[in-house]
Amino acid sequence: MPITKVTRNYQITIPKEIREDMDIEIGDKFGITTTDEGITLKKFDEVSIIDECAGCWKEVPKSVSSAKYVEKIRAESEKRMKRLGL
């Protein structure tokens, strides 16, 4: 396992073998999370974030306008809130 250290500016250097293996380039972005085992870095793929956000629209037929779809979601949300007493 490659080892790195935290600099005085709280930065780390990703070892060369990992950079090459993961195709990491200057300017790449990463998400960082903590787990029970430690810290996890995940290369931030801007396209996948867009795909994830757009994923909620996958089931909408092309014949339905986005405005109508949002109105439907809001109406369902209002009904749900009333049902829950909120």
N, CA, C and O atoms as a Maestro MAE file, in Angstrom:
{
 s_m_m2io_version
 :::
 2.0.0
}

f_m_ct {
 s_m_title
 :::
 protein
 m_atom[344] {
  # First column is atom index #
  i_m_mmod_type
  r_m_x_coord
  r_m_y_coord
  r_m_z_coord
  i_m_residue_number
  s_m_chain_name
  s_m_pdb_residue_name
  s_m_pdb_atom_name
  i_m_atomic_number
  :::
  1 25 0.849 -1.172 0.000 1 A "MET " " N  " 7
  2 3 0.000 0.000 0.000 1 A "MET " " CA " 6
  3 2 0.896 1.237 0.000 1 A "MET " " C  " 6
  4 15 1.735 1.394 0.888 1 A "MET " " O  " 8
  5 25 0.726 2.116 -0.990 2 A "PRO " " N  " 7
  6 3 1.498 3.348 -1.020 2 A "PRO " " CA " 6
  7 2 1.149 4.241 0.171 2 A "PRO " " C  " 6
  8 15 0.013 4.241 0.645 2 A "PRO " " O  " 8
  9 25 2.123 4.990 0.642 3 A "ILE " " N  " 7
  10 3 1.916 5.866 1.804 3 A "ILE " " CA " 6
  11 2 2.174 7.302 1.379 3 A "ILE " " C  " 6
  12 15 3.068 7.572 0.577 3 A "ILE " " O  " 8
  13 25 1.384 8.218 1.925 4 A "THR " " N  " 7
  14 3 1.570 9.644 1.683 4 A "THR " " CA " 6
  15 2 1.418 10.358 3.013 4 A "THR " " C  " 6
  16 15 0.994 9.750 3.996 4 A "THR " " O  " 8
  17 25 1.755 11.632 3.060 5 A "LYS " " N  " 7
  18 3 1.584 12.366 4.315 5 A "LYS " " CA " 6
  19 2 0.861 13.677 4.056 5 A "LYS " " C  " 6
  20 15 0.820 14.173 2.931 5 A "LYS " " O  " 8
  21 25 0.300 14.219 5.112 6 A "VAL " " N  " 7
  22 3 -0.412 15.484 5.043 6 A "VAL " " CA " 6
  23 2 0.606 16.611 5.204 6 A "VAL " " C  " 6
  24 15 1.415 16.592 6.131 6 A "VAL " " O  " 8
  25 25 0.564 17.604 4.289 7 A "THR " " N  " 7
  26 3 1.485 18.743 4.386 7 A "THR " " CA " 6
  27 2 0.937 19.776 5.360 7 A "THR " " C  " 6
  28 15 -0.159 19.612 5.898 7 A "THR " " O  " 8
  29 25 1.697 20.836 5.584 8 A "ARG " " N  " 7
  30 3 1.247 21.862 6.531 8 A "ARG " " CA " 6
  31 2 -0.019 22.571 6.056 8 A "ARG " " C  " 6
  32 15 -0.712 23.188 6.865 8 A "ARG " " O  " 8
  33 25 -0.331 22.499 4.777 9 A "ASN " " N  " 7
  34 3 -1.568 23.076 4.251 9 A "ASN " " CA " 6
  35 2 -2.687 22.025 4.160 9 A "ASN " " C  " 6
  36 15 -3.694 22.237 3.486 9 A "ASN " " O  " 8
  37 25 -2.496 20.901 4.841 10 A "TYR " " N  " 7
  38 3 -3.465 19.798 4.861 10 A "TYR " " CA " 6
  39 2 -3.706 19.210 3.474 10 A "TYR " " C  " 6
  40 15 -4.816 18.790 3.150 10 A "TYR " " O  " 8
  41 25 -2.659 19.187 2.665 11 A "GLN " " N  " 7
  42 3 -2.753 18.591 1.338 11 A "GLN " " CA " 6
  43 2 -2.011 17.264 1.345 11 A "GLN " " C  " 6
  44 15 -1.100 17.045 2.144 11 A "GLN " " O  " 8
  45 25 -2.425 16.373 0.427 12 A "ILE " " N  " 7
  46 3 -1.713 15.106 0.262 12 A "ILE " " CA " 6
  47 2 -1.336 14.950 -1.203 12 A "ILE " " C  " 6
  48 15 -1.976 15.522 -2.085 12 A "ILE " " O  " 8
  49 25 -0.299 14.175 -1.449 13 A "THR " " N  " 7
  50 3 0.100 13.834 -2.812 13 A "THR " " CA " 6
  51 2 -0.343 12.407 -3.074 13 A "THR " " C  " 6
  52 15 -0.066 11.505 -2.284 13 A "THR " " O  " 8
  53 25 -1.031 12.211 -4.186 14 A "ILE " " N  " 7
  54 3 -1.447 10.865 -4.559 14 A "ILE " " CA " 6
  55 2 -0.250 10.197 -5.233 14 A "ILE " " C  " 6
  56 15 0.275 10.720 -6.216 14 A "ILE " " O  " 8
  57 25 0.181 9.059 -4.720 15 A "PRO " " N  " 7
  58 3 1.351 8.390 -5.283 15 A "PRO " " CA " 6
  59 2 1.203 8.110 -6.786 15 A "PRO " " C  " 6
  60 15 0.106 7.872 -7.292 15 A "PRO " " O  " 8
  61 25 2.344 8.149 -7.472 16 A "LYS " " N  " 7
  62 3 2.385 8.012 -8.923 16 A "LYS " " CA " 6
  63 2 1.689 6.748 -9.420 16 A "LYS " " C  " 6
  64 15 0.934 6.802 -10.391 16 A "LYS " " O  " 8
  65 25 1.934 5.614 -8.766 17 A "GLU " " N  " 7
  66 3 1.325 4.367 -9.249 17 A "GLU " " CA " 6
  67 2 -0.207 4.424 -9.179 17 A "GLU " " C  " 6
  68 15 -0.886 3.840 -10.024 17 A "GLU " " O  " 8
  69 25 -0.744 5.112 -8.194 18 A "ILE " " N  " 7
  70 3 -2.208 5.253 -8.093 18 A "ILE " " CA " 6
  71 2 -2.705 6.230 -9.146 18 A "ILE " " C  " 6
  72 15 -3.728 5.982 -9.784 18 A "ILE " " O  " 8
  73 25 -1.990 7.348 -9.337 19 A "ARG " " N  " 7
  74 3 -2.382 8.327 -10.368 19 A "ARG " " CA " 6
  75 2 -2.434 7.665 -11.731 19 A "ARG " " C  " 6
  76 15 -3.377 7.879 -12.493 19 A "ARG " " O  " 8
  77 25 -1.434 6.868 -12.038 20 A "GLU " " N  " 7
  78 3 -1.392 6.206 -13.344 20 A "GLU " " CA " 6
  79 2 -2.489 5.155 -13.463 20 A "GLU " " C  " 6
  80 15 -3.154 5.053 -14.493 20 A "GLU " " O  " 8
  81 25 -2.671 4.378 -12.405 21 A "ASP " " N  " 7
  82 3 -3.675 3.315 -12.424 21 A "ASP " " CA " 6
  83 2 -5.086 3.875 -12.557 21 A "ASP " " C  " 6
  84 15 -5.925 3.278 -13.233 21 A "ASP " " O  " 8
  85 25 -5.358 5.012 -11.923 22 A "MET " " N  " 7
  86 3 -6.701 5.597 -11.923 22 A "MET " " CA " 6
  87 2 -6.855 6.705 -12.962 22 A "MET " " C  " 6
  88 15 -7.898 7.357 -13.023 22 A "MET " " O  " 8
  89 25 -5.825 6.923 -13.779 23 A "ASP " " N  " 7
  90 3 -5.860 7.949 -14.829 23 A "ASP " " CA " 6
  91 2 -6.208 9.331 -14.252 23 A "ASP " " C  " 6
  92 15 -7.092 10.024 -14.757 23 A "ASP " " O  " 8
  93 25 -5.501 9.710 -13.196 24 A "ILE " " N  " 7
  94 3 -5.728 10.993 -12.533 24 A "ILE " " CA " 6
  95 2 -4.871 12.052 -13.209 24 A "ILE " " C  " 6
  96 15 -3.668 11.871 -13.396 24 A "ILE " " O  " 8
  97 25 -5.504 13.150 -13.568 25 A "GLU " " N  " 7
  98 3 -4.833 14.258 -14.249 25 A "GLU " " CA " 6
  99 2 -4.909 15.520 -13.387 25 A "GLU " " C  " 6
  100 15 -5.749 15.615 -12.492 25 A "GLU " " O  " 8
  101 25 -4.041 16.474 -13.658 26 A "ILE " " N  " 7
  102 3 -4.074 17.756 -12.969 26 A "ILE " " CA " 6
  103 2 -5.439 18.398 -13.198 26 A "ILE " " C  " 6
  104 15 -5.924 18.448 -14.328 26 A "ILE " " O  " 8
  105 25 -6.046 18.879 -12.141 27 A "GLY " " N  " 7
  106 3 -7.345 19.533 -12.239 27 A "GLY " " CA " 6
  107 2 -8.528 18.611 -11.985 27 A "GLY " " C  " 6
  108 15 -9.655 19.084 -11.841 27 A "GLY " " O  " 8
  109 25 -8.290 17.290 -11.926 28 A "ASP " " N  " 7
  110 3 -9.390 16.369 -11.608 28 A "ASP " " CA " 6
  111 2 -9.936 16.700 -10.226 28 A "ASP " " C  " 6
  112 15 -9.208 17.174 -9.354 28 A "ASP " " O  " 8
  113 25 -11.225 16.445 -10.040 29 A "LYS " " N  " 7
  114 3 -11.873 16.719 -8.764 29 A "LYS " " CA " 6
  115 2 -12.243 15.408 -8.094 29 A "LYS " " C  " 6
  116 15 -12.490 14.397 -8.752 29 A "LYS " " O  " 8
  117 25 -12.275 15.452 -6.765 30 A "PHE " " N  " 7
  118 3 -12.582 14.266 -5.983 30 A "PHE " " CA " 6
  119 2 -13.620 14.577 -4.927 30 A "PHE " " C  " 6
  120 15 -13.659 15.675 -4.372 30 A "PHE " " O  " 8
  121 25 -14.459 13.595 -4.658 31 A "GLY " " N  " 7
  122 3 -15.342 13.639 -3.504 31 A "GLY " " CA " 6
  123 2 -14.627 12.903 -2.396 31 A "GLY " " C  " 6
  124 15 -13.924 11.925 -2.654 31 A "GLY " " O  " 8
  125 25 -14.792 13.352 -1.174 32 A "ILE " " N  " 7
  126 3 -14.135 12.705 -0.044 32 A "ILE " " CA " 6
  127 2 -15.155 12.440 1.048 32 A "ILE " " C  " 6
  128 15 -15.923 13.324 1.426 32 A "ILE " " O  " 8
  129 25 -15.155 11.212 1.551 33 A "THR " " N  " 7
  130 3 -16.087 10.834 2.619 33 A "THR " " CA " 6
  131 2 -15.337 10.054 3.678 33 A "THR " " C  " 6
  132 15 -14.252 9.525 3.435 33 A "THR " " O  " 8
  133 25 -15.928 9.992 4.848 34 A "THR " " N  " 7
  134 3 -15.350 9.178 5.909 34 A "THR " " CA " 6
  135 2 -16.182 7.910 6.057 34 A "THR " " C  " 6
  136 15 -17.395 7.913 5.851 34 A "THR " " O  " 8
  137 25 -15.508 6.843 6.414 35 A "THR " " N  " 7
  138 3 -16.164 5.565 6.666 35 A "THR " " CA " 6
  139 2 -15.633 5.034 7.990 35 A "THR " " C  " 6
  140 15 -14.745 5.635 8.595 35 A "THR " " O  " 8
  141 25 -16.175 3.918 8.436 36 A "ASP " " N  " 7
  142 3 -15.656 3.298 9.659 36 A "ASP " " CA " 6
  143 2 -14.201 2.879 9.489 36 A "ASP " " C  " 6
  144 15 -13.439 2.843 10.455 36 A "ASP " " O  " 8
  145 25 -13.823 2.566 8.258 37 A "GLU " " N  " 7
  146 3 -12.463 2.105 7.987 37 A "GLU " " CA " 6
  147 2 -11.472 3.244 7.755 37 A "GLU " " C  " 6
  148 15 -10.263 3.032 7.842 37 A "GLU " " O  " 8
  149 25 -11.966 4.446 7.463 38 A "GLY " " N  " 7
  150 3 -11.058 5.566 7.195 38 A "GLY " " CA " 6
  151 2 -11.679 6.580 6.253 38 A "GLY " " C  " 6
  152 15 -12.845 6.949 6.396 38 A "GLY " " O  " 8
  153 25 -10.891 7.022 5.291 39 A "ILE " " N  " 7
  154 3 -11.308 8.053 4.339 39 A "ILE " " CA " 6
  155 2 -11.375 7.434 2.948 39 A "ILE " " C  " 6
  156 15 -10.528 6.622 2.579 39 A "ILE " " O  " 8
  157 25 -12.390 7.825 2.181 40 A "THR " " N  " 7
  158 3 -12.532 7.347 0.809 40 A "THR " " CA " 6
  159 2 -12.498 8.535 -0.139 40 A "THR " " C  " 6
  160 15 -13.218 9.515 0.051 40 A "THR " " O  " 8
  161 25 -11.658 8.440 -1.159 41 A "LEU " " N  " 7
  162 3 -11.620 9.435 -2.229 41 A "LEU " " CA " 6
  163 2 -12.270 8.823 -3.453 41 A "LEU " " C  " 6
  164 15 -12.008 7.670 -3.793 41 A "LEU " " O  " 8
  165 25 -13.123 9.599 -4.116 42 A "LYS " " N  " 7
  166 3 -13.741 9.105 -5.349 42 A "LYS " " CA " 6
  167 2 -13.581 10.174 -6.413 42 A "LYS " " C  " 6
  168 15 -13.945 11.333 -6.209 42 A "LYS " " O  " 8
  169 25 -13.034 9.773 -7.547 43 A "LYS " " N  " 7
  170 3 -12.864 10.715 -8.642 43 A "LYS " " CA " 6
  171 2 -14.221 11.258 -9.039 43 A "LYS " " C  " 6
  172 15 -15.155 10.497 -9.292 43 A "LYS " " O  " 8
  173 25 -14.325 12.559 -9.092 44 A "PHE " " N  " 7
  174 3 -15.577 13.253 -9.366 44 A "PHE " " CA " 6
  175 2 -15.741 13.344 -10.868 44 A "PHE " " C  " 6
  176 15 -14.985 14.035 -11.550 44 A "PHE " " O  " 8
  177 25 -16.739 12.638 -11.373 45 A "ASP " " N  " 7
  178 3 -17.013 12.617 -12.806 45 A "ASP " " CA " 6
  179 2 -18.219 13.516 -13.055 45 A "ASP " " C  " 6
  180 15 -19.350 13.129 -12.761 45 A "ASP " " O  " 8
  181 25 -17.989 14.712 -13.593 46 A "GLU " " N  " 7
  182 3 -19.058 15.682 -13.761 46 A "GLU " " CA " 6
  183 2 -20.200 15.140 -14.623 46 A "GLU " " C  " 6
  184 15 -21.360 15.480 -14.391 46 A "GLU " " O  " 8
  185 25 -19.892 14.320 -15.590 47 A "VAL " " N  " 7
  186 3 -20.938 13.752 -16.441 47 A "VAL " " CA " 6
  187 2 -21.832 12.840 -15.618 47 A "VAL " " C  " 6
  188 15 -23.052 12.869 -15.778 47 A "VAL " " O  " 8
  189 25 -21.247 12.027 -14.735 48 A "SER " " N  " 7
  190 3 -22.074 11.110 -13.964 48 A "SER " " CA " 6
  191 2 -22.968 11.864 -12.994 48 A "SER " " C  " 6
  192 15 -24.073 11.401 -12.712 48 A "SER " " O  " 8
  193 25 -22.538 13.000 -12.475 49 A "ILE " " N  " 7
  194 3 -23.374 13.803 -11.591 49 A "ILE " " CA " 6
  195 2 -24.585 14.311 -12.374 49 A "ILE " " C  " 6
  196 15 -25.710 14.269 -11.877 49 A "ILE " " O  " 8
  197 25 -24.357 14.781 -13.574 50 A "ILE " " N  " 7
  198 3 -25.466 15.248 -14.411 50 A "ILE " " CA " 6
  199 2 -26.409 14.094 -14.706 50 A "ILE " " C  " 6
  200 15 -27.628 14.251 -14.629 50 A "ILE " " O  " 8
  201 25 -25.855 12.942 -15.041 51 A "ASP " " N  " 7
  202 3 -26.686 11.768 -15.316 51 A "ASP " " CA " 6
  203 2 -27.516 11.384 -14.091 51 A "ASP " " C  " 6
  204 15 -28.693 11.048 -14.214 51 A "ASP " " O  " 8
  205 25 -26.897 11.435 -12.910 52 A "GLU " " N  " 7
  206 3 -27.624 11.089 -11.696 52 A "GLU " " CA " 6
  207 2 -28.774 12.056 -11.460 52 A "GLU " " C  " 6
  208 15 -29.875 11.636 -11.104 52 A "GLU " " O  " 8
  209 25 -28.529 13.334 -11.652 53 A "CYS " " N  " 7
  210 3 -29.588 14.328 -11.459 53 A "CYS " " CA " 6
  211 2 -30.685 14.160 -12.497 53 A "CYS " " C  " 6
  212 15 -31.868 14.301 -12.189 53 A "CYS " " O  " 8
  213 25 -30.296 13.862 -13.710 54 A "ALA " " N  " 7
  214 3 -31.270 13.715 -14.788 54 A "ALA " " CA " 6
  215 2 -32.006 12.385 -14.688 54 A "ALA " " C  " 6
  216 15 -33.027 12.189 -15.347 54 A "ALA " " O  " 8
  217 25 -31.499 11.482 -13.875 55 A "GLY " " N  " 7
  218 3 -32.101 10.165 -13.752 55 A "GLY " " CA " 6
  219 2 -33.553 10.186 -13.329 55 A "GLY " " C  " 6
  220 15 -34.319 9.292 -13.688 55 A "GLY " " O  " 8
  221 25 -33.942 11.209 -12.563 56 A "CYS " " N  " 7
  222 3 -35.338 11.273 -12.113 56 A "CYS " " CA " 6
  223 2 -36.282 11.561 -13.268 56 A "CYS " " C  " 6
  224 15 -37.494 11.404 -13.118 56 A "CYS " " O  " 8
  225 25 -35.768 11.973 -14.402 57 A "TRP " " N  " 7
  226 3 -36.600 12.300 -15.562 57 A "TRP " " CA " 6
  227 2 -36.685 11.147 -16.558 57 A "TRP " " C  " 6
  228 15 -37.378 11.261 -17.569 57 A "TRP " " O  " 8
  229 25 -35.995 10.041 -16.292 58 A "LYS " " N  " 7
  230 3 -35.947 8.923 -17.243 58 A "LYS " " CA " 6
  231 2 -37.331 8.377 -17.590 58 A "LYS " " C  " 6
  232 15 -37.603 8.039 -18.741 58 A "LYS " " O  " 8
  233 25 -38.196 8.295 -16.586 59 A "GLU " " N  " 7
  234 3 -39.492 7.658 -16.779 59 A "GLU " " CA " 6
  235 2 -40.546 8.591 -17.366 59 A "GLU " " C  " 6
  236 15 -41.666 8.160 -17.642 59 A "GLU " " O  " 8
  237 25 -40.204 9.859 -17.561 60 A "VAL " " N  " 7
  238 3 -41.180 10.822 -18.067 60 A "VAL " " CA " 6
  239 2 -41.305 10.663 -19.578 60 A "VAL " " C  " 6
  240 15 -40.312 10.770 -20.297 60 A "VAL " " O  " 8
  241 25 -42.516 10.409 -20.063 61 A "PRO " " N  " 7
  242 3 -42.688 10.295 -21.520 61 A "PRO " " CA " 6
  243 2 -42.323 11.609 -22.209 61 A "PRO " " C  " 6
  244 15 -42.552 12.685 -21.655 61 A "PRO " " O  " 8
  245 25 -41.772 11.528 -23.380 62 A "LYS " " N  " 7
  246 3 -41.371 12.737 -24.109 62 A "LYS " " CA " 6
  247 2 -42.559 13.632 -24.441 62 A "LYS " " C  " 6
  248 15 -42.396 14.823 -24.706 62 A "LYS " " O  " 8
  249 25 -43.754 13.050 -24.423 63 A "SER " " N  " 7
  250 3 -44.942 13.836 -24.724 63 A "SER " " CA " 6
  251 2 -45.373 14.735 -23.560 63 A "SER " " C  " 6
  252 15 -46.202 15.627 -23.741 63 A "SER " " O  " 8
  253 25 -44.814 14.505 -22.370 64 A "VAL " " N  " 7
  254 3 -45.156 15.301 -21.191 64 A "VAL " " CA " 6
  255 2 -44.124 16.413 -21.027 64 A "VAL " " C  " 6
  256 15 -42.920 16.157 -21.021 64 A "VAL " " O  " 8
  257 25 -44.605 17.648 -20.894 65 A "SER " " N  " 7
  258 3 -43.667 18.762 -20.730 65 A "SER " " CA " 6
  259 2 -43.062 18.715 -19.328 65 A "SER " " C  " 6
  260 15 -43.674 18.185 -18.402 65 A "SER " " O  " 8
  261 25 -41.876 19.262 -19.178 66 A "SER " " N  " 7
  262 3 -41.217 19.268 -17.875 66 A "SER " " CA " 6
  263 2 -42.024 20.076 -16.863 66 A "SER " " C  " 6
  264 15 -42.056 19.724 -15.684 66 A "SER " " O  " 8
  265 25 -42.671 21.147 -17.299 67 A "ALA " " N  " 7
  266 3 -43.489 21.956 -16.389 67 A "ALA " " CA " 6
  267 2 -44.652 21.131 -15.837 67 A "ALA " " C  " 6
  268 15 -44.954 21.201 -14.646 67 A "ALA " " O  " 8
  269 25 -45.293 20.364 -16.687 68 A "LYS " " N  " 7
  270 3 -46.406 19.516 -16.250 68 A "LYS " " CA " 6
  271 2 -45.916 18.445 -15.278 68 A "LYS " " C  " 6
  272 15 -46.596 18.130 -14.301 68 A "LYS " " O  " 8
  273 25 -44.748 17.893 -15.544 69 A "TYR " " N  " 7
  274 3 -44.181 16.870 -14.672 69 A "TYR " " CA " 6
  275 2 -43.891 17.447 -13.292 69 A "TYR " " C  " 6
  276 15 -44.180 16.808 -12.281 69 A "TYR " " O  " 8
  277 25 -43.329 18.639 -13.241 70 A "VAL " " N  " 7
  278 3 -43.029 19.287 -11.960 70 A "VAL " " CA " 6
  279 2 -44.329 19.594 -11.220 70 A "VAL " " C  " 6
  280 15 -44.398 19.408 -10.005 70 A "VAL " " O  " 8
  281 25 -45.347 20.053 -11.918 71 A "GLU " " N  " 7
  282 3 -46.649 20.305 -11.293 71 A "GLU " " CA " 6
  283 2 -47.197 19.026 -10.659 71 A "GLU " " C  " 6
  284 15 -47.744 19.060 -9.557 71 A "GLU " " O  " 8
  285 25 -47.050 17.909 -11.353 72 A "LYS " " N  " 7
  286 3 -47.520 16.620 -10.844 72 A "LYS " " CA " 6
  287 2 -46.762 16.242 -9.570 72 A "LYS " " C  " 6
  288 15 -47.368 15.798 -8.595 72 A "LYS " " O  " 8
  289 25 -45.457 16.416 -9.578 73 A "ILE " " N  " 7
  290 3 -44.641 16.097 -8.401 73 A "ILE " " CA " 6
  291 2 -45.067 16.966 -7.222 73 A "ILE " " C  " 6
  292 15 -45.212 16.465 -6.107 73 A "ILE " " O  " 8
  293 25 -45.268 18.259 -7.455 74 A "ARG " " N  " 7
  294 3 -45.686 19.163 -6.383 74 A "ARG " " CA " 6
  295 2 -47.051 18.775 -5.823 74 A "ARG " " C  " 6
  296 15 -47.250 18.785 -4.608 74 A "ARG " " O  " 8
  297 25 -47.981 18.437 -6.696 75 A "ALA " " N  " 7
  298 3 -49.312 18.041 -6.243 75 A "ALA " " CA " 6
  299 2 -49.235 16.780 -5.389 75 A "ALA " " C  " 6
  300 15 -49.873 16.696 -4.340 75 A "ALA " " O  " 8
  301 25 -48.467 15.815 -5.832 76 A "GLU " " N  " 7
  302 3 -48.299 14.579 -5.061 76 A "GLU " " CA " 6
  303 2 -47.649 14.871 -3.718 76 A "GLU " " C  " 6
  304 15 -48.014 14.278 -2.702 76 A "GLU " " O  " 8
  305 25 -46.698 15.775 -3.715 77 A "SER " " N  " 7
  306 3 -46.009 16.141 -2.481 77 A "SER " " CA " 6
  307 2 -46.970 16.798 -1.494 77 A "SER " " C  " 6
  308 15 -46.942 16.501 -0.300 77 A "SER " " O  " 8
  309 25 -47.820 17.690 -2.000 78 A "GLU " " N  " 7
  310 3 -48.800 18.360 -1.134 78 A "GLU " " CA " 6
  311 2 -49.775 17.344 -0.532 78 A "GLU " " C  " 6
  312 15 -50.109 17.435 0.649 78 A "GLU " " O  " 8
  313 25 -50.228 16.385 -1.328 79 A "LYS " " N  " 7
  314 3 -51.130 15.350 -0.827 79 A "LYS " " CA " 6
  315 2 -50.430 14.533 0.262 79 A "LYS " " C  " 6
  316 15 -51.021 14.228 1.298 79 A "LYS " " O  " 8
  317 25 -49.181 14.188 0.018 80 A "ARG " " N  " 7
  318 3 -48.410 13.395 0.968 80 A "ARG " " CA " 6
  319 2 -48.240 14.155 2.276 80 A "ARG " " C  " 6
  320 15 -48.362 13.564 3.349 80 A "ARG " " O  " 8
  321 25 -47.961 15.451 2.207 81 A "MET " " N  " 7
  322 3 -47.762 16.276 3.395 81 A "MET " " CA " 6
  323 2 -49.064 16.345 4.209 81 A "MET " " C  " 6
  324 15 -49.036 16.240 5.435 81 A "MET " " O  " 8
  325 25 -50.192 16.519 3.530 82 A "LYS " " N  " 7
  326 3 -51.478 16.551 4.218 82 A "LYS " " CA " 6
  327 2 -51.756 15.214 4.904 82 A "LYS " " C  " 6
  328 15 -52.203 15.168 6.050 82 A "LYS " " O  " 8
  329 25 -51.483 14.137 4.185 83 A "ARG " " N  " 7
  330 3 -51.711 12.802 4.720 83 A "ARG " " CA " 6
  331 2 -50.866 12.562 5.970 83 A "ARG " " C  " 6
  332 15 -51.306 11.886 6.899 83 A "ARG " " O  " 8
  333 25 -49.661 13.112 5.992 84 A "LEU " " N  " 7
  334 3 -48.766 12.935 7.139 84 A "LEU " " CA " 6
  335 2 -49.028 13.957 8.249 84 A "LEU " " C  " 6
  336 15 -48.443 13.885 9.330 84 A "LEU " " O  " 8
  337 25 -49.915 14.904 7.958 85 A "GLY " " N  " 7
  338 3 -50.246 15.927 8.947 85 A "GLY " " CA " 6
  339 2 -49.188 16.999 9.077 85 A "GLY " " C  " 6
  340 15 -49.033 17.596 10.142 85 A "GLY " " O  " 8
  341 25 -48.469 17.246 8.020 86 A "LEU " " N  " 7
  342 3 -47.398 18.265 8.049 86 A "LEU " " CA " 6
  343 2 -47.819 19.534 7.348 86 A "LEU " " C  " 6
  344 15 -47.044 20.488 7.279 86 A "LEU " " O  " 8
  :::
 }
 m_bond[343] {
  # First column is bond index #
  i_m_from
  i_m_to
  i_m_order
  :::
  1 1 2 1
  2 2 3 1
  3 3 4 2
  4 3 5 1
  5 5 6 1
  6 6 7 1
  7 7 8 2
  8 7 9 1
  9 9 10 1
  10 10 11 1
  11 11 12 2
  12 11 13 1
  13 13 14 1
  14 14 15 1
  15 15 16 2
  16 15 17 1
  17 17 18 1
  18 18 19 1
  19 19 20 2
  20 19 21 1
  21 21 22 1
  22 22 23 1
  23 23 24 2
  24 23 25 1
  25 25 26 1
  26 26 27 1
  27 27 28 2
  28 27 29 1
  29 29 30 1
  30 30 31 1
  31 31 32 2
  32 31 33 1
  33 33 34 1
  34 34 35 1
  35 35 36 2
  36 35 37 1
  37 37 38 1
  38 38 39 1
  39 39 40 2
  40 39 41 1
  41 41 42 1
  42 42 43 1
  43 43 44 2
  44 43 45 1
  45 45 46 1
  46 46 47 1
  47 47 48 2
  48 47 49 1
  49 49 50 1
  50 50 51 1
  51 51 52 2
  52 51 53 1
  53 53 54 1
  54 54 55 1
  55 55 56 2
  56 55 57 1
  57 57 58 1
  58 58 59 1
  59 59 60 2
  60 59 61 1
  61 61 62 1
  62 62 63 1
  63 63 64 2
  64 63 65 1
  65 65 66 1
  66 66 67 1
  67 67 68 2
  68 67 69 1
  69 69 70 1
  70 70 71 1
  71 71 72 2
  72 71 73 1
  73 73 74 1
  74 74 75 1
  75 75 76 2
  76 75 77 1
  77 77 78 1
  78 78 79 1
  79 79 80 2
  80 79 81 1
  81 81 82 1
  82 82 83 1
  83 83 84 2
  84 83 85 1
  85 85 86 1
  86 86 87 1
  87 87 88 2
  88 87 89 1
  89 89 90 1
  90 90 91 1
  91 91 92 2
  92 91 93 1
  93 93 94 1
  94 94 95 1
  95 95 96 2
  96 95 97 1
  97 97 98 1
  98 98 99 1
  99 99 100 2
  100 99 101 1
  101 101 102 1
  102 102 103 1
  103 103 104 2
  104 103 105 1
  105 105 106 1
  106 106 107 1
  107 107 108 2
  108 107 109 1
  109 109 110 1
  110 110 111 1
  111 111 112 2
  112 111 113 1
  113 113 114 1
  114 114 115 1
  115 115 116 2
  116 115 117 1
  117 117 118 1
  118 118 119 1
  119 119 120 2
  120 119 121 1
  121 121 122 1
  122 122 123 1
  123 123 124 2
  124 123 125 1
  125 125 126 1
  126 126 127 1
  127 127 128 2
  128 127 129 1
  129 129 130 1
  130 130 131 1
  131 131 132 2
  132 131 133 1
  133 133 134 1
  134 134 135 1
  135 135 136 2
  136 135 137 1
  137 137 138 1
  138 138 139 1
  139 139 140 2
  140 139 141 1
  141 141 142 1
  142 142 143 1
  143 143 144 2
  144 143 145 1
  145 145 146 1
  146 146 147 1
  147 147 148 2
  148 147 149 1
  149 149 150 1
  150 150 151 1
  151 151 152 2
  152 151 153 1
  153 153 154 1
  154 154 155 1
  155 155 156 2
  156 155 157 1
  157 157 158 1
  158 158 159 1
  159 159 160 2
  160 159 161 1
  161 161 162 1
  162 162 163 1
  163 163 164 2
  164 163 165 1
  165 165 166 1
  166 166 167 1
  167 167 168 2
  168 167 169 1
  169 169 170 1
  170 170 171 1
  171 171 172 2
  172 171 173 1
  173 173 174 1
  174 174 175 1
  175 175 176 2
  176 175 177 1
  177 177 178 1
  178 178 179 1
  179 179 180 2
  180 179 181 1
  181 181 182 1
  182 182 183 1
  183 183 184 2
  184 183 185 1
  185 185 186 1
  186 186 187 1
  187 187 188 2
  188 187 189 1
  189 189 190 1
  190 190 191 1
  191 191 192 2
  192 191 193 1
  193 193 194 1
  194 194 195 1
  195 195 196 2
  196 195 197 1
  197 197 198 1
  198 198 199 1
  199 199 200 2
  200 199 201 1
  201 201 202 1
  202 202 203 1
  203 203 204 2
  204 203 205 1
  205 205 206 1
  206 206 207 1
  207 207 208 2
  208 207 209 1
  209 209 210 1
  210 210 211 1
  211 211 212 2
  212 211 213 1
  213 213 214 1
  214 214 215 1
  215 215 216 2
  216 215 217 1
  217 217 218 1
  218 218 219 1
  219 219 220 2
  220 219 221 1
  221 221 222 1
  222 222 223 1
  223 223 224 2
  224 223 225 1
  225 225 226 1
  226 226 227 1
  227 227 228 2
  228 227 229 1
  229 229 230 1
  230 230 231 1
  231 231 232 2
  232 231 233 1
  233 233 234 1
  234 234 235 1
  235 235 236 2
  236 235 237 1
  237 237 238 1
  238 238 239 1
  239 239 240 2
  240 239 241 1
  241 241 242 1
  242 242 243 1
  243 243 244 2
  244 243 245 1
  245 245 246 1
  246 246 247 1
  247 247 248 2
  248 247 249 1
  249 249 250 1
  250 250 251 1
  251 251 252 2
  252 251 253 1
  253 253 254 1
  254 254 255 1
  255 255 256 2
  256 255 257 1
  257 257 258 1
  258 258 259 1
  259 259 260 2
  260 259 261 1
  261 261 262 1
  262 262 263 1
  263 263 264 2
  264 263 265 1
  265 265 266 1
  266 266 267 1
  267 267 268 2
  268 267 269 1
  269 269 270 1
  270 270 271 1
  271 271 272 2
  272 271 273 1
  273 273 274 1
  274 274 275 1
  275 275 276 2
  276 275 277 1
  277 277 278 1
  278 278 279 1
  279 279 280 2
  280 279 281 1
  281 281 282 1
  282 282 283 1
  283 283 284 2
  284 283 285 1
  285 285 286 1
  286 286 287 1
  287 287 288 2
  288 287 289 1
  289 289 290 1
  290 290 291 1
  291 291 292 2
  292 291 293 1
  293 293 294 1
  294 294 295 1
  295 295 296 2
  296 295 297 1
  297 297 298 1
  298 298 299 1
  299 299 300 2
  300 299 301 1
  301 301 302 1
  302 302 303 1
  303 303 304 2
  304 303 305 1
  305 305 306 1
  306 306 307 1
  307 307 308 2
  308 307 309 1
  309 309 310 1
  310 310 311 1
  311 311 312 2
  312 311 313 1
  313 313 314 1
  314 314 315 1
  315 315 316 2
  316 315 317 1
  317 317 318 1
  318 318 319 1
  319 319 320 2
  320 319 321 1
  321 321 322 1
  322 322 323 1
  323 323 324 2
  324 323 325 1
  325 325 326 1
  326 326 327 1
  327 327 328 2
  328 327 329 1
  329 329 330 1
  330 330 331 1
  331 331 332 2
  332 331 333 1
  333 333 334 1
  334 334 335 1
  335 335 336 2
  336 335 337 1
  337 337 338 1
  338 338 339 1
  339 339 340 2
  340 339 341 1
  341 341 342 1
  342 342 343 1
  343 343 344 2
  :::
 }
}
